[in-house]
Amino acid sequence: MKRLMQLGVPVGIVFIVVMLVVPLPSIILDMLIALNITGALLILLTAMFVEKPLDFAAFPAVILVMTLFRLALNVSATRLVLLNGFAGNVIDTFGHFVVGGSLIVGLIVFAILLVIQFVVITNGAGRVAEVGARFTLDAMPGKQMAIDADLNSGLIDEDEARRRRKEVHAEADFYGAMDGASKFVKGDAIAAIVITLVNLIGGLGVGVGQKGMPFTDAISTYSLLSIGDGLVSQIPALLLSVATGLIVTRSAGGTDMGSDILRQLMARRTPLRVAGFAAITLCLIPGLPKIPFFFAGGVMLLASTRVDEGPDPISPEAEALAALPSPDSPEVLATEIQIDPLGLELSPDIIDLVDPSQGGDLLERVKALRRKVATDIGIVVPPVRTRDNLDLPLRTYAIKLFGIEVARGEAPTGTVLAIGAGFNGDGLGSLPGEATREPVFGLDAKWIPAELRNQAELSGATVVDRASVITTHLAEVVTSHAARLLGREDVRLLTDVVKRNHPVVVDELTPAQMTLGEVQRVLQTLLDEGVSVRDLVRIYEALSLRATATKDLDQLVDSARAALGPAIVAPYTTDRTVHVISLEPQLEQQMLEDLRPTEAGTVIAMDPELGQSVLNQLTTLLTDAENKNLRPVLVCSPQLRAAVRRLVRPSLHQLPVLAYSELVGADQVRSVGVVNSDRLLAVTG
């Protein structure tokens, strides 16, 4: 059956082409004409019973095939009429019985059918198809943005987003095809006029000039058959035109067209009663037939008694809206006050970054960023709610965390960002642009016109597009605030994932030894220190062992760091070498003596001047190392690591603090400086 369906249409089209050149017997022509009329009726009924236009997406192709089939029948019928004076019983019946054997009546009926089809239905359907195609194409970017926004906010999944995008593209393709297919119907009406006129003239020429028939006999034989052929072709053409009008004017509803029409016409009692009384009132006009209008009015009044008016019976959509809770209800208010964990707002002039029709791929990059962050640091980043903000200055974007703006940048339309080593805003010579600073690393850069990208690259600059700038900035914000983004529900989700393959590890840890809240604090501290929590199995195993002896956060974190091993130092290793800043032993000993326990963990209660000196030395060493393209870490004894981290974090949050025991993952350790208690001792190499 499937094979037959695949071959049916191609074989049918080949047969139609054969009909154009090969004469057909009259009996076969009768069967094909009957098939044409029945097929057109089937198409009309199908158009009425579909719930939305896309349910009959093959309709444009059907129009073309049926139009070609009908024209082939015209050619075959014309050939038989002119050669034999007979083209089958169907055409003969339409030429003699339907129009009473009168050429004048036949021409008038034929002309009326043409006016109905060409002037009324075809023109209207063509205009609706043209407007529908234009509006559908104009609405595509907005629909795609809405789908991407729902996907990023977590309202729908990837499969649903893919299905909606496919439906949007299918809708645009359908209305575009219908705009062209309506021209087939219009052209078919014009072709019917030309073919009928040619048949009338040709029939009279063959009958009178070739066969020597009297003029009246020629009209009776050939002209009536030509009119019959025209009527036979116009009936299915009219049905197809009506089907075209129904399809292009059909709005997506929950039921078929007949049910929609009857439900909406019978939804209100008052219109039916007014129409019924108006029809009965017309009976008072002298000379006007009373029975027809009285009958019509009675039907309307009877129908009005059957109407059961509900609160809003016009449409299911209206009923659904009425069923929604009040805007002032607690449920709605509770939903509206929810704060998005992560948000990206764009000024109106850079909204093209999220418009696929203009080449915008920012939303796709944000989705890829979520996957990359999950792979790098081991947490599921919440969906990024992307929206426009009219209050933002032009060409500006803002990144929000729990409704509070934490970062802002610029992305001027039509530009790219050129970044160069030592670039001070004028390093790119004569290239026009606006000097700025790269938002993540603070490097000097310049926004230059996009068409000068190749020239800037030849000048030795690193050139990135606007979407990459925003994505990189967003990644930096997410990474630096990963601890805040890790919520209790996220910890439960990650724990459930671990439990699928390592149930014993999870069962030993929680809730027997640690609650989810305590696990969350440990993971947040690790993230805050720049440690990836991807290897949750090792972390949970270490916590389950350590939690039997203590619940101190610093000790739990240190045990987790020890379990991670070389993964701690790996991000700071280059060519198997790690560059370190260390503390002078005398300074370390003094810090150990100044350790004090607090509720927030151990801290170093050292002299303020000494503490400021240590921070100043660290700042100088870190700056010098970064100028040499090095990324150093501060190392100290394991007992001091957590306290030193708390000491340097407020002013040097980007400086990692590691214990000596955590350097096992590097083959070589090179010192870039030593912090002394009374002076700065810089070590090169």
Buried (B, 14 or more C-beta within 10 A) or exposed (E): EEEEEEEEEEEEBEEBEEBEEEEBEBEEBBBBBEEBBEBBBEBBEBBBBBBBBBBBBEBBEBBBBBBBBBBBBBEBBBBBBBEEBEBBEBBBBBBBEBBEEEBEEBBEBBEEBBEBBBEEBBBBBBEBBBEBBEEBBEBBBEBBBEBBBBBBBEEBEEEEBEEBBEBBEEBBBBBBBBBBBBBBBBEBBEBBBEBBEEBBEBBBBBBBEEEEBEEEEBBBBBBBBBBBBBBBBBBBBBBBBBBBBBBBBBEEBEEBBEEBEEBEEBBBBEBBBEBBEEBBEBBEEEEEEEEEBBEBBEBBBEBBEEBEEEEBBEBBEEEEEEEEEEEEEEEEEEEEEEEBBBBBBBBEBBBBBBBBEEEBBBBBBBBEBBEBBEEBBBBBBBBBBBBBBEEBEEBBBBBBBBEEEBBBBBBBBEBBBBBBEEBEEEBBEEBEBEBBBBBBEEBBBBBBBBEBBEBBEEBEBBBBBBBBBBBBBBBBBBBBBBBBBBBEEBBBEBBEEBBEEBEEBBEBBBEEBBEBEBBBBBBBBBBBBBBBBBBBBBBBBBBBBBBEEEEBBBBBBBBBBBBBBEBBBEBBBEEEEBBBBBBBEEBBBBBBEBBEEEEEBBBBEBEEEBBEBBBEBBBBBBEBBEEEEBBBBBBBBBBBBBBBBBBBBEEBEEBBBBBBBBBEBBEEBBBBBBBBBEEBEBEEE
